[in-house]
Amino acid sequence: MNGTQLQMEQAIDRIAKAIDRTSSVSVSTQLRGGIEFGIASGELPARARLPSVRDMAKRCGLSPVTVSGVYAALQEAGHIEARIGSGTFVSGNAPAQVGREHLRLLDRKIAELVRLGRDCGIGPAELAMRLTMTRTDSSAPMCLLLAGNFHDATEAYAEAIRPALTQGDTLRAMTLSEIEQAPPEGIDLIIAPRTLRTQVQALFPGLPVLDLMLIPNEATRVALASIPTEARVVGYTYFPGFLAIMKAGILRFAPHISDLAMVVRGDAETDATLAAADVLIYATGAEYLLDSLHAGQIAFEYRHTPDNQSLRRDLLPAIEAARLALHEKDTAS
């Protein structure tokens, strides 16, 4: 088993263990959300094979009918793909809108550049540095839009991405509600968390939408590791579909805690559960809970940040492929 597939198996095990049959959130929503957000966070790697319906059902303690329905919904949304005779796989991160032919052209150009660099005595590290410092001359700077659910978090993601962009490119951060109220003009390309891809594409038909890979930030991981072993911990999520992957993440970075309850907005016993907590971990968008904390309670946000490795490996090359496609389109017209 290769490293990618091992990562997949370990992540699926965490999601399966996180499914809570006593929750107000249906098990099908928990499983679908766990897989969907797991893909968006890189927990479930692109192009890795998912367990079969029967195997997933056995691991999660669910019926094959439930798992089959979840897989069908995820496939319809473009998150996974079934290959006859091979199984079900996480879809690749490269957006179809950029075009496979442009990505192949980009790969050929990169290979030519590597060979030229070798002839000039320039190694891969120096070549990569020169690429990041060189402005693309094949087209004008691009106007990018980063779409998200919550303003502060979306702007923070944009701040983390902007330094890596080509000089002259601009990146604007907006929430879906802000976009719907005042659609921006002059946008060349959209960046969004994978879970929002379908909604964003509906708002900008015809424009390329690139996936933004998000992972728990360092402050979140440190805070989770620092939770006292005996603490009563409550995780609170705004979105039902986020329950399983958030619980799996908490247990991954704080495996020492034994008393963990998960609450979703709207649960009947939310107030009582939150009041009994020693430590409250709330998902982005639930900052309003801070107003009701009582003395002695600790609270912190389960905050994400762009995955720097995915940013440089996947997102930046995809942006350049889209830039090339836009340049060729402008040249042809």
KEGU-532410 format. One line per field, with one value per residue (C-alpha): residue in one letter; x, y, z. Coordinates in nm, 2 decimals. Layout:
<sites>
rest <- [A ...]
c1 <- [X ...]
c2 <- [Y ...]
c3 <- [Z ...]
</sites>
This chain:
<sites>
rest <- [M N G T Q L Q M E Q A I D R I A K A I D R T S S V S V S T Q L R G G I E F G I A S G E L P A R A R L P S V R D M A K R C G L S P V T V S G V Y A A L Q E A G H I E A R I G S G T F V S G N A P A Q V G R E H L R L L D R K I A E L V R L G R D C G I G P A E L A M R L T M T R T D S S A P M C L L L A G N F H D A T E A Y A E A I R P A L T Q G D T L R A M T L S E I E Q A P P E G I D L I I A P R T L R T Q V Q A L F P G L P V L D L M L I P N E A T R V A L A S I P T E A R V V G Y T Y F P G F L A I M K A G I L R F A P H I S D L A M V V R G D A E T D A T L A A A D V L I Y A T G A E Y L L D S L H A G Q I A F E Y R H T P D N Q S L R R D L L P A I E A A R L A L H E K D T A S]
c1 <- [0.00 0.15 0.16 -0.14 -0.36 -0.24 -0.34 -0.68 -0.73 -0.63 -0.86 -1.15 -1.10 -1.11 -1.43 -1.59 -1.51 -1.64 -1.99 -2.23 -2.56 -2.70 -2.66 -2.95 -2.76 -2.85 -2.57 -2.59 -2.53 -2.24 -2.08 -2.13 -2.00 -1.71 -1.60 -1.68 -1.49 -1.22 -1.16 -1.16 -0.91 -0.68 -0.74 -0.88 -0.62 -0.71 -0.71 -0.70 -0.94 -1.23 -1.35 -1.61 -1.97 -1.98 -1.65 -1.74 -2.07 -1.90 -1.64 -1.90 -2.17 -2.41 -2.63 -2.49 -2.80 -2.70 -2.34 -2.45 -2.68 -2.39 -2.15 -2.41 -2.46 -2.09 -2.04 -2.31 -2.14 -1.82 -1.62 -1.57 -1.58 -1.66 -1.43 -1.57 -1.37 -1.14 -1.35 -1.45 -1.18 -1.15 -1.17 -0.85 -0.81 -0.75 -1.07 -1.23 -1.28 -0.90 -0.89 -0.68 -0.51 -0.38 -0.25 -0.07 0.07 0.18 0.36 0.54 0.65 0.77 0.97 1.13 1.22 1.38 1.59 1.70 1.78 1.99 2.18 2.24 2.37 2.05 1.91 1.54 1.56 1.71 1.47 1.17 1.30 1.34 0.99 0.83 1.02 0.95 0.64 0.45 0.48 0.24 -0.07 -0.19 -0.23 -0.53 -0.82 -0.89 -1.18 -1.17 -1.52 -1.60 -1.87 -1.75 -1.59 -1.31 -1.20 -1.22 -1.01 -0.75 -0.72 -0.67 -0.40 -0.22 -0.24 -0.16 0.22 0.25 0.07 0.24 0.32 0.03 -0.24 -0.51 -0.71 -1.04 -1.21 -1.59 -1.85 -2.12 -2.39 -2.18 -2.13 -2.51 -2.59 -2.33 -2.17 -1.81 -1.72 -1.40 -1.31 -1.09 -1.08 -1.24 -1.08 -1.30 -1.30 -1.40 -1.72 -1.84 -1.75 -2.10 -2.25 -1.97 -1.98 -2.36 -2.28 -2.00 -2.09 -1.81 -1.53 -1.27 -1.31 -1.00 -1.01 -0.86 -0.72 -0.77 -0.61 -0.64 -0.40 -0.10 -0.28 -0.57 -0.34 -0.15 -0.47 -0.60 -0.28 -0.29 -0.64 -0.62 -0.68 -0.96 -1.15 -1.51 -1.48 -1.76 -1.72 -1.98 -2.03 -2.25 -2.29 -2.43 -2.21 -1.90 -1.97 -1.79 -1.47 -1.45 -1.48 -1.22 -0.98 -1.02 -0.95 -0.66 -0.48 -0.61 -0.62 -0.57 -0.92 -1.19 -1.49 -1.59 -1.95 -2.04 -2.32 -2.47 -2.65 -3.02 -2.98 -3.24 -2.98 -2.73 -2.74 -2.71 -2.43 -2.23 -2.28 -2.13 -1.82 -1.47 -1.34 -1.55 -1.42 -1.63 -1.62 -1.56 -1.88 -1.99 -1.80 -2.13 -2.10 -1.82 -2.09 -2.24 -1.93 -1.92 -1.62 -1.36 -1.46 -1.19 -1.29 -1.11 -1.19 -1.13 -0.97 -0.83 -0.56 -0.46 -0.24 0.09 0.20 -0.12 -0.10 0.24 0.19 -0.17 -0.32 -0.04 0.02 -0.36 -0.36 -0.08 -0.27 -0.58 -0.36 -0.22 -0.57 -0.70 -0.40 -0.46 -0.82 -0.74 -0.48 -0.72 -0.99]
c2 <- [0.00 0.34 0.65 0.81 0.50 0.46 0.82 0.75 0.44 0.62 0.91 0.68 0.50 0.84 0.94 0.60 0.63 0.98 0.90 0.94 0.75 0.94 1.28 1.47 1.47 1.17 0.92 0.97 1.34 1.27 1.03 1.25 1.55 1.36 1.25 1.59 1.80 1.53 1.58 1.96 1.94 1.70 1.43 1.21 1.26 1.33 1.02 0.78 0.49 0.49 0.17 -0.02 0.04 -0.29 -0.23 0.13 0.01 -0.25 0.00 0.26 0.02 0.14 -0.03 -0.06 0.12 0.43 0.43 0.37 0.68 0.89 0.78 0.86 1.21 1.27 1.15 1.38 1.67 1.58 1.49 1.13 0.92 0.55 0.36 0.04 -0.26 -0.04 0.11 0.46 0.73 1.09 1.32 1.50 1.86 2.00 2.18 2.06 2.43 2.48 2.20 1.89 2.00 2.32 2.12 1.89 2.19 2.34 2.01 2.01 2.37 2.29 1.99 2.21 2.47 2.20 2.08 2.44 2.50 2.19 2.30 2.64 2.46 2.56 2.30 2.25 2.46 2.76 2.72 2.71 3.03 3.20 3.10 3.25 3.58 3.61 3.79 3.61 3.81 3.60 3.79 4.07 4.02 3.82 3.93 3.64 3.60 3.39 3.28 3.16 3.13 3.38 3.72 3.72 3.36 3.42 3.73 3.55 3.28 3.55 3.71 3.38 3.33 3.68 3.66 3.35 3.50 3.64 4.01 4.22 3.96 4.07 3.85 3.97 3.79 3.77 3.55 3.38 3.61 3.92 3.78 3.72 4.07 4.25 4.02 4.14 4.22 4.16 3.83 3.59 3.30 3.18 3.01 2.84 2.55 2.24 2.21 2.53 2.45 2.37 2.69 2.90 2.75 2.83 3.19 3.22 2.99 2.96 3.08 2.83 2.74 2.62 2.42 2.57 2.31 2.40 2.24 2.31 2.59 2.57 2.75 2.51 2.20 2.34 2.43 2.08 1.92 2.13 2.03 1.87 1.50 1.51 1.80 1.77 1.89 2.00 2.06 2.29 2.31 2.55 2.30 1.95 1.80 1.92 1.72 1.40 1.55 1.80 1.53 1.32 1.62 1.68 1.32 1.32 1.61 1.55 1.17 1.19 1.33 1.08 1.30 1.46 1.56 1.71 1.97 2.10 2.44 2.38 2.07 2.06 2.02 2.27 2.51 2.24 2.06 2.38 2.49 2.16 2.19 2.27 2.33 2.45 2.41 2.60 2.59 2.91 3.12 3.03 3.31 3.42 3.14 3.34 3.58 3.30 3.15 3.12 3.17 2.90 2.78 2.77 2.83 2.84 2.83 2.53 2.75 2.65 2.79 2.72 2.42 2.56 2.24 2.21 2.58 2.54 2.19 2.23 2.58 2.79 2.57 2.56 2.94 2.95 2.70 2.92 3.22 3.05 2.95 3.31 3.44 3.20 3.29 3.66 3.60 3.40 3.67]
c3 <- [0.00 -0.10 0.12 -0.05 0.00 0.36 0.43 0.28 0.50 0.82 0.74 0.67 1.00 1.18 1.01 1.07 1.44 1.46 1.33 1.62 1.60 1.89 1.72 1.58 1.25 1.03 0.98 0.61 0.65 0.88 0.64 0.34 0.52 0.66 0.31 0.15 0.41 0.43 0.06 0.09 0.37 0.20 0.46 0.17 -0.10 -0.46 -0.68 -0.39 -0.39 -0.14 0.03 -0.16 -0.05 0.14 0.31 0.40 0.54 0.76 0.89 0.97 1.10 0.84 0.58 0.23 0.10 0.31 0.19 -0.17 -0.15 0.00 -0.27 -0.54 -0.40 -0.38 -0.73 -0.86 -0.69 -0.86 -0.54 -0.63 -0.95 -1.01 -1.25 -1.39 -1.27 -1.05 -0.77 -0.65 -0.63 -0.50 -0.80 -0.90 -0.79 -1.14 -1.25 -1.57 -1.67 -1.72 -1.98 -1.98 -2.30 -2.13 -1.83 -2.07 -2.25 -1.91 -1.82 -2.15 -2.11 -1.75 -1.88 -2.15 -1.88 -1.66 -1.95 -2.03 -1.67 -1.66 -1.97 -1.80 -1.48 -1.28 -1.04 -0.96 -0.64 -0.81 -1.10 -0.87 -0.70 -1.03 -1.13 -0.82 -0.88 -1.25 -1.37 -1.65 -1.97 -2.17 -2.05 -1.83 -1.45 -1.34 -1.12 -0.88 -0.64 -0.32 -0.21 0.14 0.40 0.66 0.60 0.85 0.77 0.40 0.42 0.64 0.37 0.11 0.32 0.33 -0.05 -0.18 -0.12 -0.34 -0.64 -0.94 -0.91 -1.05 -0.97 -0.74 -0.50 -0.36 -0.07 -0.05 0.11 -0.09 0.05 -0.04 -0.39 -0.43 -0.31 -0.53 -0.79 -0.87 -1.23 -1.42 -1.24 -1.44 -1.20 -0.87 -0.58 -0.32 -0.07 -0.25 -0.05 -0.21 -0.57 -0.69 -0.54 -0.67 -1.02 -1.03 -0.95 -1.21 -1.50 -1.75 -1.52 -1.39 -1.02 -0.84 -0.52 -0.20 0.03 0.40 0.71 1.08 1.15 1.39 1.67 1.66 1.67 1.96 2.15 2.09 2.21 2.53 2.65 2.99 2.99 3.24 3.07 2.95 2.59 2.36 1.99 1.83 1.46 1.25 0.97 1.03 0.75 0.93 1.25 1.17 1.02 1.30 1.56 1.37 1.37 1.74 1.82 1.58 1.75 2.10 2.13 2.51 2.58 2.67 2.73 2.40 2.30 1.97 1.93 1.61 1.60 1.67 1.89 2.17 2.45 2.32 2.62 2.88 2.70 2.65 3.01 3.13 2.92 3.06 2.71 2.41 2.06 1.81 1.43 1.23 1.23 1.58 1.76 1.91 2.17 2.34 2.48 2.69 2.84 3.22 3.45 3.42 3.07 2.80 2.44 2.11 1.74 1.52 1.26 0.92 0.70 0.34 0.30 0.19 0.03 -0.18 -0.26 -0.43 -0.57 -0.70 -0.68 -0.83 -1.13 -1.19 -1.18 -1.44 -1.66 -1.64 -1.72 -2.03 -2.14 -2.10 -2.29 -2.58 -2.59 -2.60 -2.87 -3.08 -3.06]
</sites>
